Amino acid sequence: MTLLHDHLADLPSCDTAARDAVHERAGQILRPSGALAWLDELAEWVAGWQRSAHPRVVKPAGLIFAADHGVAAATQVSAYPTGITQAMFDAYRQGRSTINAFAAIAGATVTAVDVGIGQPTADIRHQAAMDADRFDAVVGQAFDAVDRLDCDLLVLGEMGIGNTTASAAIAAALAGGEAAAWVGRGTGVDDEGLDRKRDAVQESVRRIAGVTDPIEILREVGGAELAAIAAATVAARRRSIPVVLDGYVVTSSVLPLSVAVSGALDHCTVGHCSAEPGHRKLLERLGKRPLLDLDMRLGEGSGAMAAVPLIAMACAGITDVPTFAEWFGED
Amino acid sequence: MTLLHDHLADLPSCDTAARDAVHERAGQILRPSGALAWLDELAEWVAGWQRSAHPRVVKPAGLIFAADHGVAAATQVSAYPTGITQAMFDAYRQGRSTINAFAAIAGATVTAVDVGIGQPTADIRHQAAMDADRFDAVVGQAFDAVDRLDCDLLVLGEMGIGNTTASAAIAAALAGGEAAAWVGRGTGVDDEGLDRKRDAVQESVRRIAGVTDPIEILREVGGAELAAIAAATVAARRRSIPVVLDGYVVTSSVLPLSVAVSGALDHCTVGHCSAEPGHRKLLERLGKRPLLDLDMRLGEGSGAMAAVPLIAMACAGITDVPTFAEWFGED
C-alpha cells in the first residue's frame, strides 16, 4: 500500500448542517427564490466543504505541479520539446504566464511546485512511471504544498510536456473502451504525433492489463504531477478546502480517487470543460457538470481559475446579500 | 423621428487595426496557439471596440435602469407587487443587492438610475407605453448616465416589476411567431398569472400591428428602463465602451437597435443565457453566443456581471502575458 492509500482512508464527510443552513437561507435572500439556480447550489456545496454556514471565497489559491515524462522524451507525443516544462515553470514562478494573469483577476495566489522537472518518470510504455518510493515522495510533497497554503478554495493545475498521454492512459485503464478514443491533440500535436500518442497509450494500457487497484494504475501510467494533483485533492479534503478541477489532465489525475473510494471527489467541482475530447466523457462518468464551456485547452489550471470568480459570486450572493426579512426589517 | 433615431445614425465602426493587432499577438503568446480559443476572440473584440491594441478591463461598470410598468399595475403579470421596484432600487443604491455583491468581486461599480419608479408607463395593452416626449426624455437620461461613467466595459441591467411582459411584446412584435411563445414565468409567476401575461402580450402586439419601425415598437410596447437600455447601448458605442448584455429583458431592449441598423450590436457581447425561455431564441436570432449558461434568471445585470471577470481575463491573457519571443528574449 502506498502513502496515498493511507490518506484515502476515512475521508471527512460534508458538513451537512452548514450546507442545509445555506440552502434554507438561499430561499429567503432578497431576490426571486431560485433565480440564481446553480449558483445557490454552488454556495451550498462550498458551505458543506468549508464547514461554515457563511461560505466565502476571499483567499483562493492556485497550485500548479510540474514534472517531466519519460514517454515524451522517448517518443514524440507532444507538439513541444520537454524543455518547455522548465520554461513554463519559470514563467509561473515569475508571475508571467496566463494562469498568473487570470489569478490576478480572480484575486488568487499562484504557487508552482516542481515535482520532477528534468527528472522524468520512466517511459510508461515499458515500465511503471514511478516506483513506490518516488510515488510516496511526490504524495508527501503535495501534502506539504497544501499544508503551506492559507486558502478557502483550491485550484489545481499542471504542466508537463507529454502529460495528456499519461492522462489518456489512466482514463483508458480505468474507464475502459478503445484506448485511442481517450487520446486528443493536447497542445496541438500533428497527425503523425497523434498516431504515436495513440500507440503509446495503447501499449501502456496493455502493459498494466493485470493491475486493478486504481492508485496503482496512477503510479504505473501516470506522472509525478498527476500523482501530486491526486494527493493535493485528498489533502484539501482533510483541510476543509473545496477544490476546483481544471481540464483533462487534472480530471484524469483524480479519477483514480473516485474509483478507489466512492464520494472521494465530492469536495471537487469542475471549472470548465476542455476542448480535449476525452474530458467531456470523463466528466459524464464522474457525474460532474462544468461551470464553463469555452473550448479552452491550456492546462496550468487556467480553466479552473476562470471559474473562481463565479464561485466567489455564488458565495457572496448568500453571505453578503440580506434576506427579505433582513432587508425590510432594516428599513 | 425620436432622439434615439438620431443617435442611431452613423454609428462608429470597429477599430479593425487594433483588433487585428490583438489577433496577431494572440497567436504568439506564451501558450499553445489557440489554447484560449474563444477568450482570444473576446480580447480581439474588446480591442476593436475600446479602439486599443492593449485591451483591458480594469474599470468595469454596472448601470441599472429601473422603472414601473402600467400593465403590471393594471393586471397581475408578475409574482411581485410593483412596489418591489422601489425596494430593489434602494438596495442597489445602498450596495446590498445581488448585483452589488457580484460587482464587488468583478471590481465593478454599480450605478442605479431611476427612469420612472412610481411613474408607470401606460398600460401597453391599450396605448403606447410612452409618448414621444417621455421616450426622448428617457433616452436623454440614459445618454447622460453613460456620459457620467468612467469605465472600460459596461454591464447593463434592469429592474421593473412587469418588464418581462414588455420584453415579450417587443420580441413577439419584432421576431414574430406566436406571442405566447415569447412569454415565460419571469420572476416566477403562477399558472394563472402566466395566462394573464400571455393575454397581455398578445393584446399589446395586436394593438400595434401596423407599426413597423423597430424604435417605435420599443416606445409602444416597451418600458422606460428598456428604452434607457437601448439608448445606453448606443451611447456606449459612441464612447468606445464595449457592452455586456444580460438576460431576456436587456436583450429584448436592444433587439430594436439591431433590426433598425445592421451591426448596431456589434459592440455587445452576451454575458449569459437566462432560464427565461425566450432568451435563447433571441440570442440565436442575434447570432450571439452567451459566455455563461447557468440557468440564472435574476436580471439586475447579474448574469452579465458574472461574465465580467472572464472578459477581463481574456484581455489580461493578451496584454499581460508575454509572447514566446518576449519571454525567451527576456531571459
Contacts between the chains, C-beta under 8 A, distances in Angstrom:
chain1	res1	chain2	res2	distance
A	29	B	98	7.5
A	30	B	88	7.7
A	30	B	91	6.2
A	30	B	96	7.4
A	30	B	97	6.4
A	30	B	98	7.5
A	31	B	97	7.5
A	31	B	98	5.4
A	31	B	298	5.5
A	32	B	79	6.9
A	32	B	80	7.6
A	32	B	187	4.0
A	32	B	188	5.2
A	32	B	297	7.4
A	32	B	298	6.9
A	33	B	188	6.9
A	34	B	188	7.1
A	34	B	297	7.9
A	35	B	187	7.2
A	35	B	188	8.0
A	35	B	296	6.6
A	35	B	297	5.2
A	35	B	298	4.0
A	36	B	98	7.2
A	36	B	296	5.8
A	36	B	298	6.2
A	36	B	302	7.7
A	37	B	275	6.5
A	37	B	294	6.4
A	37	B	295	3.9
A	37	B	296	5.8
A	37	B	297	7.3
A	38	B	294	5.2
A	38	B	295	5.7
A	38	B	296	7.8
A	39	B	294	6.4
A	39	B	296	6.8
A	39	B	306	8.0
A	79	B	32	7.0
A	80	B	32	7.7
A	87	B	327	7.4
A	87	B	328	7.5
A	88	B	30	7.7
A	90	B	331	7.9
A	91	B	30	6.3
A	91	B	327	6.4
A	96	B	30	7.3
A	96	B	321	6.7
A	96	B	322	5.8
A	96	B	327	6.8
A	97	B	30	6.4
A	97	B	31	7.5
A	97	B	321	6.5
A	98	B	29	7.5
A	98	B	30	7.5
A	98	B	31	5.3
A	98	B	36	7.2
A	98	B	317	5.3
A	98	B	321	5.3
A	100	B	321	7.9
A	101	B	313	6.9
A	101	B	316	4.0
A	101	B	317	5.6
A	101	B	320	4.4
A	101	B	321	5.3
A	102	B	313	4.8
A	102	B	316	7.0
A	102	B	317	7.2
A	104	B	316	6.7
A	104	B	320	7.4
A	105	B	107	8.0
A	105	B	309	5.4
A	105	B	312	4.8
A	105	B	313	5.2
A	105	B	316	6.0
A	106	B	309	6.7
A	106	B	313	7.9
A	187	B	32	4.0
A	187	B	35	7.1
A	188	B	32	5.2
A	188	B	33	6.9
A	188	B	34	7.1
A	188	B	35	8.0
A	275	B	37	6.5
A	291	B	294	7.5
A	292	B	292	7.4
A	292	B	310	7.6
A	293	B	293	7.3
A	294	B	37	6.4
A	294	B	38	5.1
A	294	B	39	6.4
A	294	B	291	7.5
A	294	B	310	7.8
A	295	B	37	3.9
A	295	B	38	5.7
A	296	B	35	6.6
A	296	B	36	5.8
A	296	B	37	5.8
A	296	B	38	7.8
A	296	B	39	6.8
A	297	B	32	7.4
A	297	B	34	8.0
A	297	B	35	5.3
A	297	B	37	7.3
A	298	B	31	5.5
A	298	B	32	6.9
A	298	B	35	3.9
A	298	B	36	6.2
A	302	B	36	7.7
A	305	B	313	8.0
A	306	B	39	8.0
A	306	B	309	7.7
A	306	B	310	6.0
A	306	B	313	5.8
A	309	B	105	5.4
A	309	B	106	6.7
A	309	B	306	7.7
A	309	B	309	3.8
A	309	B	310	7.9
A	310	B	292	7.6
A	310	B	294	7.8
A	310	B	306	6.0
A	310	B	309	7.9
A	312	B	105	4.8
A	313	B	101	6.9
A	313	B	102	4.8
A	313	B	105	5.2
A	313	B	106	7.9
A	313	B	305	8.0
A	313	B	306	5.8
A	316	B	101	4.0
A	316	B	102	7.0
A	316	B	104	6.8
A	316	B	105	6.0
A	317	B	98	5.3
A	317	B	101	5.6
A	317	B	102	7.1
A	320	B	100	8.0
A	320	B	101	4.4
A	320	B	104	7.4
A	321	B	96	6.7
A	321	B	97	6.5
A	321	B	98	5.3
A	321	B	100	7.9
A	321	B	101	5.3
A	322	B	91	8.0
A	322	B	96	5.9
A	327	B	87	7.4
A	327	B	91	6.4
A	327	B	96	6.8
A	328	B	87	7.4
A	331	B	90	7.9
